[in-house]
């Protein structure tokens, strides 16, 4: 059985993650949000998203506490993860 991967538009992804389409467009300009695919070389070329990329981005945004996503919490987590892996910070 073949599975067809359907691209998602900005409106669909925005609804999926609970933000406005305009916020998603702004995030895209600033390099934030889920990975997208540009459909051409022109500045005006459309973009699409793929569900797997959106879900992966959401997975990376999971935290166990509010302090885990603060600048200090991220640094501490990174140092802690590097220490447990034997790598140096």
Jmol script that loads the backbone (N, CA, C; Angstrom):
load data "model"
ATOM      1  N   UNK A   1       0.835  -1.175   0.000  1.00  0.00           N
ATOM      2  CA  UNK A   1       0.000   0.000   0.000  1.00  0.00           C
ATOM      3  C   UNK A   1       0.885   1.246   0.000  1.00  0.00           C
ATOM      4  N   UNK A   2       0.595   2.180  -0.876  1.00  0.00           N
ATOM      5  CA  UNK A   2       1.367   3.403  -0.993  1.00  0.00           C
ATOM      6  C   UNK A   2       0.680   4.522  -0.231  1.00  0.00           C
ATOM      7  N   UNK A   3       1.458   5.246   0.541  1.00  0.00           N
ATOM      8  CA  UNK A   3       0.923   6.378   1.287  1.00  0.00           C
ATOM      9  C   UNK A   3       1.309   7.656   0.552  1.00  0.00           C
ATOM     10  N   UNK A   4       0.342   8.504   0.295  1.00  0.00           N
ATOM     11  CA  UNK A   4       0.593   9.780  -0.343  1.00  0.00           C
ATOM     12  C   UNK A   4       0.733  10.852   0.725  1.00  0.00           C
ATOM     13  N   UNK A   5       1.804  11.609   0.637  1.00  0.00           N
ATOM     14  CA  UNK A   5       2.036  12.687   1.587  1.00  0.00           C
ATOM     15  C   UNK A   5       1.473  13.964   0.980  1.00  0.00           C
ATOM     16  N   UNK A   6       0.498  14.539   1.637  1.00  0.00           N
ATOM     17  CA  UNK A   6      -0.131  15.758   1.157  1.00  0.00           C
ATOM     18  C   UNK A   6       0.511  16.971   1.825  1.00  0.00           C
ATOM     19  N   UNK A   7       0.914  17.952   1.029  1.00  0.00           N
ATOM     20  CA  UNK A   7       1.443  19.178   1.630  1.00  0.00           C
ATOM     21  C   UNK A   7       0.328  19.955   2.320  1.00  0.00           C
ATOM     22  N   UNK A   8       0.699  20.686   3.343  1.00  0.00           N
ATOM     23  CA  UNK A   8      -0.249  21.512   4.090  1.00  0.00           C
ATOM     24  C   UNK A   8       0.059  22.979   3.840  1.00  0.00           C
ATOM     25  N   UNK A   9      -0.974  23.778   3.710  1.00  0.00           N
ATOM     26  CA  UNK A   9      -0.807  25.215   3.538  1.00  0.00           C
ATOM     27  C   UNK A   9      -0.656  25.927   4.869  1.00  0.00           C
ATOM     28  N   UNK A  10      -0.363  27.205   4.781  1.00  0.00           N
ATOM     29  CA  UNK A  10      -0.166  28.031   5.968  1.00  0.00           C
ATOM     30  C   UNK A  10      -1.388  28.025   6.872  1.00  0.00           C
ATOM     31  N   UNK A  11      -2.582  28.162   6.301  1.00  0.00           N
ATOM     32  CA  UNK A  11      -3.803  28.191   7.116  1.00  0.00           C
ATOM     33  C   UNK A  11      -3.994  26.889   7.883  1.00  0.00           C
ATOM     34  N   UNK A  12      -3.754  25.762   7.217  1.00  0.00           N
ATOM     35  CA  UNK A  12      -3.937  24.458   7.861  1.00  0.00           C
ATOM     36  C   UNK A  12      -2.944  24.249   9.001  1.00  0.00           C
ATOM     37  N   UNK A  13      -1.693  24.636   8.769  1.00  0.00           N
ATOM     38  CA  UNK A  13      -0.670  24.463   9.813  1.00  0.00           C
ATOM     39  C   UNK A  13      -0.936  25.396  10.984  1.00  0.00           C
ATOM     40  N   UNK A  14      -1.316  26.619  10.690  1.00  0.00           N
ATOM     41  CA  UNK A  14      -1.631  27.571  11.759  1.00  0.00           C
ATOM     42  C   UNK A  14      -2.757  27.025  12.634  1.00  0.00           C
ATOM     43  N   UNK A  15      -3.799  26.493  12.009  1.00  0.00           N
ATOM     44  CA  UNK A  15      -4.905  25.900  12.773  1.00  0.00           C
ATOM     45  C   UNK A  15      -4.424  24.693  13.569  1.00  0.00           C
ATOM     46  N   UNK A  16      -3.542  23.913  12.984  1.00  0.00           N
ATOM     47  CA  UNK A  16      -3.025  22.705  13.630  1.00  0.00           C
ATOM     48  C   UNK A  16      -2.263  23.027  14.916  1.00  0.00           C
ATOM     49  N   UNK A  17      -1.510  24.135  14.904  1.00  0.00           N
ATOM     50  CA  UNK A  17      -0.704  24.464  16.087  1.00  0.00           C
ATOM     51  C   UNK A  17      -1.318  25.572  16.937  1.00  0.00           C
ATOM     52  N   UNK A  18      -2.481  26.056  16.531  1.00  0.00           N
ATOM     53  CA  UNK A  18      -3.224  26.986  17.379  1.00  0.00           C
ATOM     54  C   UNK A  18      -2.777  28.436  17.334  1.00  0.00           C
ATOM     55  N   UNK A  19      -2.300  28.876  16.173  1.00  0.00           N
ATOM     56  CA  UNK A  19      -1.910  30.275  16.017  1.00  0.00           C
ATOM     57  C   UNK A  19      -2.587  30.833  14.767  1.00  0.00           C
ATOM     58  N   UNK A  20      -2.473  32.126  14.556  1.00  0.00           N
ATOM     59  CA  UNK A  20      -3.056  32.718  13.352  1.00  0.00           C
ATOM     60  C   UNK A  20      -2.113  32.501  12.164  1.00  0.00           C
ATOM     61  N   UNK A  21      -2.664  32.449  10.954  1.00  0.00           N
ATOM     62  CA  UNK A  21      -1.804  32.341   9.772  1.00  0.00           C
ATOM     63  C   UNK A  21      -0.779  33.477   9.686  1.00  0.00           C
ATOM     64  N   UNK A  22      -1.163  34.675  10.100  1.00  0.00           N
ATOM     65  CA  UNK A  22      -0.226  35.805  10.059  1.00  0.00           C
ATOM     66  C   UNK A  22       0.953  35.564  11.005  1.00  0.00           C
ATOM     67  N   UNK A  23       0.695  35.016  12.173  1.00  0.00           N
ATOM     68  CA  UNK A  23       1.797  34.706  13.106  1.00  0.00           C
ATOM     69  C   UNK A  23       2.742  33.702  12.472  1.00  0.00           C
ATOM     70  N   UNK A  24       2.203  32.693  11.816  1.00  0.00           N
ATOM     71  CA  UNK A  24       3.053  31.692  11.160  1.00  0.00           C
ATOM     72  C   UNK A  24       3.883  32.337  10.056  1.00  0.00           C
ATOM     73  N   UNK A  25       3.301  33.253   9.301  1.00  0.00           N
ATOM     74  CA  UNK A  25       4.059  33.966   8.256  1.00  0.00           C
ATOM     75  C   UNK A  25       5.189  34.788   8.869  1.00  0.00           C
ATOM     76  N   UNK A  26       4.900  35.463   9.968  1.00  0.00           N
ATOM     77  CA  UNK A  26       5.922  36.273  10.644  1.00  0.00           C
ATOM     78  C   UNK A  26       7.032  35.369  11.169  1.00  0.00           C
ATOM     79  N   UNK A  27       6.665  34.258  11.774  1.00  0.00           N
ATOM     80  CA  UNK A  27       7.666  33.320  12.261  1.00  0.00           C
ATOM     81  C   UNK A  27       8.571  32.857  11.120  1.00  0.00           C
ATOM     82  N   UNK A  28       7.969  32.591   9.962  1.00  0.00           N
ATOM     83  CA  UNK A  28       8.730  32.114   8.810  1.00  0.00           C
ATOM     84  C   UNK A  28       9.780  33.148   8.407  1.00  0.00           C
ATOM     85  N   UNK A  29       9.418  34.415   8.395  1.00  0.00           N
ATOM     86  CA  UNK A  29      10.348  35.491   8.041  1.00  0.00           C
ATOM     87  C   UNK A  29      11.526  35.536   9.023  1.00  0.00           C
ATOM     88  N   UNK A  30      11.244  35.237  10.281  1.00  0.00           N
ATOM     89  CA  UNK A  30      12.268  35.305  11.332  1.00  0.00           C
ATOM     90  C   UNK A  30      12.952  33.964  11.603  1.00  0.00           C
ATOM     91  N   UNK A  31      12.672  32.965  10.788  1.00  0.00           N
ATOM     92  CA  UNK A  31      13.331  31.671  10.949  1.00  0.00           C
ATOM     93  C   UNK A  31      12.820  30.869  12.121  1.00  0.00           C
ATOM     94  N   UNK A  32      11.577  31.124  12.546  1.00  0.00           N
ATOM     95  CA  UNK A  32      10.974  30.381  13.655  1.00  0.00           C
ATOM     96  C   UNK A  32       9.902  29.465  13.102  1.00  0.00           C
ATOM     97  N   UNK A  33       9.427  28.575  13.940  1.00  0.00           N
ATOM     98  CA  UNK A  33       8.324  27.707  13.540  1.00  0.00           C
ATOM     99  C   UNK A  33       8.785  26.469  12.808  1.00  0.00           C
ATOM    100  N   UNK A  34       7.815  25.702  12.321  1.00  0.00           N
ATOM    101  CA  UNK A  34       8.133  24.442  11.645  1.00  0.00           C
ATOM    102  C   UNK A  34       8.876  24.663  10.321  1.00  0.00           C
ATOM    103  N   UNK A  35       9.616  23.657   9.915  1.00  0.00           N
ATOM    104  CA  UNK A  35      10.302  23.668   8.635  1.00  0.00           C
ATOM    105  C   UNK A  35       9.274  23.731   7.516  1.00  0.00           C
ATOM    106  N   UNK A  36       9.568  24.514   6.481  1.00  0.00           N
ATOM    107  CA  UNK A  36       8.667  24.629   5.339  1.00  0.00           C
ATOM    108  C   UNK A  36       9.445  24.385   4.051  1.00  0.00           C
ATOM    109  N   UNK A  37       8.714  24.185   2.976  1.00  0.00           N
ATOM    110  CA  UNK A  37       9.307  23.985   1.661  1.00  0.00           C
ATOM    111  C   UNK A  37       8.856  25.107   0.742  1.00  0.00           C
ATOM    112  N   UNK A  38       9.793  25.773   0.122  1.00  0.00           N
ATOM    113  CA  UNK A  38       9.502  26.855  -0.817  1.00  0.00           C
ATOM    114  C   UNK A  38       9.270  26.246  -2.201  1.00  0.00           C
ATOM    115  N   UNK A  39       8.183  26.643  -2.845  1.00  0.00           N
ATOM    116  CA  UNK A  39       7.792  26.063  -4.129  1.00  0.00           C
ATOM    117  C   UNK A  39       8.265  26.905  -5.316  1.00  0.00           C
ATOM    118  N   UNK A  40       9.513  27.193  -5.360  1.00  0.00           N
ATOM    119  CA  UNK A  40      10.074  27.969  -6.458  1.00  0.00           C
ATOM    120  C   UNK A  40      11.137  28.918  -5.973  1.00  0.00           C
ATOM    121  N   UNK A  41      11.796  29.564  -6.934  1.00  0.00           N
ATOM    122  CA  UNK A  41      12.891  30.468  -6.608  1.00  0.00           C
ATOM    123  C   UNK A  41      12.442  31.908  -6.405  1.00  0.00           C
ATOM    124  N   UNK A  42      11.284  32.247  -6.951  1.00  0.00           N
ATOM    125  CA  UNK A  42      10.805  33.624  -6.860  1.00  0.00           C
ATOM    126  C   UNK A  42      10.442  33.981  -5.428  1.00  0.00           C
ATOM    127  N   UNK A  43      10.619  35.252  -5.099  1.00  0.00           N
ATOM    128  CA  UNK A  43      10.276  35.732  -3.767  1.00  0.00           C
ATOM    129  C   UNK A  43       8.805  35.448  -3.449  1.00  0.00           C
ATOM    130  N   UNK A  44       7.945  35.535  -4.463  1.00  0.00           N
ATOM    131  CA  UNK A  44       6.512  35.351  -4.274  1.00  0.00           C
ATOM    132  C   UNK A  44       6.074  33.881  -4.334  1.00  0.00           C
ATOM    133  N   UNK A  45       7.010  32.964  -4.562  1.00  0.00           N
ATOM    134  CA  UNK A  45       6.657  31.546  -4.647  1.00  0.00           C
ATOM    135  C   UNK A  45       6.019  31.088  -3.343  1.00  0.00           C
ATOM    136  N   UNK A  46       5.051  30.231  -3.452  1.00  0.00           N
ATOM    137  CA  UNK A  46       4.346  29.733  -2.276  1.00  0.00           C
ATOM    138  C   UNK A  46       5.203  28.813  -1.422  1.00  0.00           C
ATOM    139  N   UNK A  47       4.691  28.511  -0.259  1.00  0.00           N
ATOM    140  CA  UNK A  47       5.349  27.562   0.637  1.00  0.00           C
ATOM    141  C   UNK A  47       4.336  26.526   1.088  1.00  0.00           C
ATOM    142  N   UNK A  48       4.831  25.356   1.404  1.00  0.00           N
ATOM    143  CA  UNK A  48       4.006  24.307   1.980  1.00  0.00           C
ATOM    144  C   UNK A  48       4.754  23.704   3.156  1.00  0.00           C
ATOM    145  N   UNK A  49       4.004  23.028   3.972  1.00  0.00           N
ATOM    146  CA  UNK A  49       4.545  22.311   5.125  1.00  0.00           C
ATOM    147  C   UNK A  49       4.171  20.843   4.970  1.00  0.00           C
ATOM    148  N   UNK A  50       4.930  19.986   5.596  1.00  0.00           N
ATOM    149  CA  UNK A  50       4.591  18.570   5.636  1.00  0.00           C
ATOM    150  C   UNK A  50       4.325  18.183   7.083  1.00  0.00           C
ATOM    151  N   UNK A  51       3.304  17.386   7.265  1.00  0.00           N
ATOM    152  CA  UNK A  51       2.839  17.048   8.611  1.00  0.00           C
ATOM    153  C   UNK A  51       3.969  16.499   9.483  1.00  0.00           C
ATOM    154  N   UNK A  52       4.830  15.665   8.928  1.00  0.00           N
ATOM    155  CA  UNK A  52       5.926  15.092   9.717  1.00  0.00           C
ATOM    156  C   UNK A  52       6.838  16.190  10.272  1.00  0.00           C
ATOM    157  N   UNK A  53       7.092  17.232   9.471  1.00  0.00           N
ATOM    158  CA  UNK A  53       7.942  18.339   9.930  1.00  0.00           C
ATOM    159  C   UNK A  53       7.262  19.138  11.035  1.00  0.00           C
ATOM    160  N   UNK A  54       5.957  19.358  10.872  1.00  0.00           N
ATOM    161  CA  UNK A  54       5.210  20.106  11.886  1.00  0.00           C
ATOM    162  C   UNK A  54       5.185  19.316  13.195  1.00  0.00           C
ATOM    163  N   UNK A  55       4.919  18.025  13.101  1.00  0.00           N
ATOM    164  CA  UNK A  55       4.869  17.186  14.310  1.00  0.00           C
ATOM    165  C   UNK A  55       6.237  17.098  14.983  1.00  0.00           C
ATOM    166  N   UNK A  56       7.307  17.031  14.186  1.00  0.00           N
ATOM    167  CA  UNK A  56       8.663  17.000  14.756  1.00  0.00           C
ATOM    168  C   UNK A  56       8.965  18.307  15.484  1.00  0.00           C
ATOM    169  N   UNK A  57       8.552  19.431  14.892  1.00  0.00           N
ATOM    170  CA  UNK A  57       8.754  20.730  15.540  1.00  0.00           C
ATOM    171  C   UNK A  57       7.984  20.798  16.851  1.00  0.00           C
ATOM    172  N   UNK A  58       6.747  20.328  16.843  1.00  0.00           N
ATOM    173  CA  UNK A  58       5.952  20.308  18.072  1.00  0.00           C
ATOM    174  C   UNK A  58       6.602  19.429  19.135  1.00  0.00           C
ATOM    175  N   UNK A  59       7.141  18.305  18.722  1.00  0.00           N
ATOM    176  CA  UNK A  59       7.803  17.381  19.659  1.00  0.00           C
ATOM    177  C   UNK A  59       8.993  18.069  20.329  1.00  0.00           C
ATOM    178  N   UNK A  60       9.733  18.868  19.578  1.00  0.00           N
ATOM    179  CA  UNK A  60      10.881  19.596  20.137  1.00  0.00           C
ATOM    180  C   UNK A  60      10.453  20.669  21.127  1.00  0.00           C
ATOM    181  N   UNK A  61       9.204  21.072  21.090  1.00  0.00           N
ATOM    182  CA  UNK A  61       8.691  22.138  21.944  1.00  0.00           C
ATOM    183  C   UNK A  61       8.096  21.612  23.247  1.00  0.00           C
ATOM    184  N   UNK A  62       8.216  20.338  23.534  1.00  0.00           N
ATOM    185  CA  UNK A  62       7.662  19.763  24.758  1.00  0.00           C
ATOM    186  C   UNK A  62       8.599  20.005  25.943  1.00  0.00           C
ATOM    187  N   UNK A  63       8.017  20.399  27.060  1.00  0.00           N
ATOM    188  CA  UNK A  63       8.781  20.649  28.280  1.00  0.00           C
ATOM    189  C   UNK A  63       8.033  20.076  29.472  1.00  0.00           C
ATOM    190  N   UNK A  64       8.766  19.777  30.530  1.00  0.00           N
ATOM    191  CA  UNK A  64       8.168  19.255  31.753  1.00  0.00           C
ATOM    192  C   UNK A  64       7.867  20.334  32.782  1.00  0.00           C
ATOM    193  N   UNK A  65       8.481  21.497  32.631  1.00  0.00           N
ATOM    194  CA  UNK A  65       8.220  22.593  33.558  1.00  0.00           C
ATOM    195  C   UNK A  65       8.460  23.919  32.849  1.00  0.00           C
ATOM    196  N   UNK A  66       7.918  24.984  33.416  1.00  0.00           N
ATOM    197  CA  UNK A  66       8.106  26.292  32.797  1.00  0.00           C
ATOM    198  C   UNK A  66       9.560  26.743  32.846  1.00  0.00           C
ATOM    199  N   UNK A  67      10.317  26.296  33.828  1.00  0.00           N
ATOM    200  CA  UNK A  67      11.723  26.691  33.901  1.00  0.00           C
ATOM    201  C   UNK A  67      12.569  25.987  32.842  1.00  0.00           C
ATOM    202  N   UNK A  68      12.081  24.902  32.283  1.00  0.00           N
ATOM    203  CA  UNK A  68      12.855  24.149  31.293  1.00  0.00           C
ATOM    204  C   UNK A  68      13.021  24.914  29.992  1.00  0.00           C
ATOM    205  N   UNK A  69      12.112  25.829  29.664  1.00  0.00           N
ATOM    206  CA  UNK A  69      12.249  26.565  28.417  1.00  0.00           C
ATOM    207  C   UNK A  69      12.741  27.989  28.606  1.00  0.00           C
ATOM    208  N   UNK A  70      13.126  28.353  29.824  1.00  0.00           N
ATOM    209  CA  UNK A  70      13.736  29.666  30.040  1.00  0.00           C
ATOM    210  C   UNK A  70      15.166  29.613  29.495  1.00  0.00           C
ATOM    211  N   UNK A  71      15.776  30.771  29.210  1.00  0.00           N
ATOM    212  CA  UNK A  71      17.162  30.755  28.728  1.00  0.00           C
ATOM    213  C   UNK A  71      18.093  29.988  29.666  1.00  0.00           C
ATOM    214  N   UNK A  72      17.905  30.170  30.993  1.00  0.00           N
ATOM    215  CA  UNK A  72      18.750  29.459  31.953  1.00  0.00           C
ATOM    216  C   UNK A  72      18.444  27.964  31.921  1.00  0.00           C
ATOM    217  N   UNK A  73      17.186  27.606  31.834  1.00  0.00           N
ATOM    218  CA  UNK A  73      16.793  26.202  31.812  1.00  0.00           C
ATOM    219  C   UNK A  73      17.339  25.474  30.603  1.00  0.00           C
ATOM    220  N   UNK A  74      17.335  26.125  29.450  1.00  0.00           N
ATOM    221  CA  UNK A  74      17.870  25.504  28.237  1.00  0.00           C
ATOM    222  C   UNK A  74      19.372  25.300  28.350  1.00  0.00           C
ATOM    223  N   UNK A  75      20.078  26.288  28.891  1.00  0.00           N
ATOM    224  CA  UNK A  75      21.520  26.167  29.058  1.00  0.00           C
ATOM    225  C   UNK A  75      21.837  25.046  30.034  1.00  0.00           C
ATOM    226  N   UNK A  76      21.118  25.013  31.145  1.00  0.00           N
ATOM    227  CA  UNK A  76      21.360  23.974  32.145  1.00  0.00           C
ATOM    228  C   UNK A  76      21.087  22.596  31.567  1.00  0.00           C
ATOM    229  N   UNK A  77      19.999  22.465  30.805  1.00  0.00           N
ATOM    230  CA  UNK A  77      19.654  21.185  30.203  1.00  0.00           C
ATOM    231  C   UNK A  77      20.718  20.761  29.212  1.00  0.00           C
ATOM    232  N   UNK A  78      21.222  21.715  28.414  1.00  0.00           N
ATOM    233  CA  UNK A  78      22.235  21.405  27.419  1.00  0.00           C
ATOM    234  C   UNK A  78      23.513  20.936  28.101  1.00  0.00           C
ATOM    235  N   UNK A  79      23.939  21.663  29.122  1.00  0.00           N
ATOM    236  CA  UNK A  79      25.151  21.284  29.853  1.00  0.00           C
ATOM    237  C   UNK A  79      24.955  19.928  30.514  1.00  0.00           C
ATOM    238  N   UNK A  80      23.763  19.719  31.105  1.00  0.00           N
ATOM    239  CA  UNK A  80      23.484  18.453  31.761  1.00  0.00           C
ATOM    240  C   UNK A  80      23.492  17.317  30.746  1.00  0.00           C
ATOM    241  N   UNK A  81      22.889  17.526  29.560  1.00  0.00           N
ATOM    242  CA  UNK A  81      22.873  16.492  28.535  1.00  0.00           C
ATOM    243  C   UNK A  81      24.273  16.193  28.017  1.00  0.00           C
ATOM    244  N   UNK A  82      25.089  17.241  27.844  1.00  0.00           N
ATOM    245  CA  UNK A  82      26.462  17.025  27.391  1.00  0.00           C
ATOM    246  C   UNK A  82      27.269  16.275  28.454  1.00  0.00           C
ATOM    247  N   UNK A  83      27.067  16.618  29.717  1.00  0.00           N
ATOM    248  CA  UNK A  83      27.790  15.954  30.792  1.00  0.00           C
ATOM    249  C   UNK A  83      27.427  14.480  30.858  1.00  0.00           C
ATOM    250  N   UNK A  84      26.149  14.171  30.692  1.00  0.00           N
ATOM    251  CA  UNK A  84      25.733  12.773  30.779  1.00  0.00           C
ATOM    252  C   UNK A  84      26.189  11.971  29.566  1.00  0.00           C
ATOM    253  N   UNK A  85      26.453  12.660  28.430  1.00  0.00           N
ATOM    254  CA  UNK A  85      26.907  11.939  27.239  1.00  0.00           C
ATOM    255  C   UNK A  85      28.420  11.810  27.196  1.00  0.00           C
ATOM    256  N   UNK A  86      29.105  12.490  28.108  1.00  0.00           N
ATOM    257  CA  UNK A  86      30.560  12.424  28.142  1.00  0.00           C
ATOM    258  C   UNK A  86      31.226  13.501  27.294  1.00  0.00           C
ATOM    259  N   UNK A  87      30.427  14.344  26.656  1.00  0.00           N
ATOM    260  CA  UNK A  87      30.969  15.426  25.818  1.00  0.00           C
ATOM    261  C   UNK A  87      31.279  16.631  26.691  1.00  0.00           C
ATOM    262  N   UNK A  88      32.039  17.555  26.125  1.00  0.00           N
ATOM    263  CA  UNK A  88      32.334  18.772  26.888  1.00  0.00           C
ATOM    264  C   UNK A  88      31.514  19.927  26.349  1.00  0.00           C
ATOM    265  N   UNK A  89      31.169  20.875  27.239  1.00  0.00           N
ATOM    266  CA  UNK A  89      30.380  22.054  26.843  1.00  0.00           C
ATOM    267  C   UNK A  89      31.291  23.036  26.277  1.00  0.00           C
TER     268      UNK A  89
END
end "model"
wireframe off; spacefill off
backbone 0.3
color backbone group
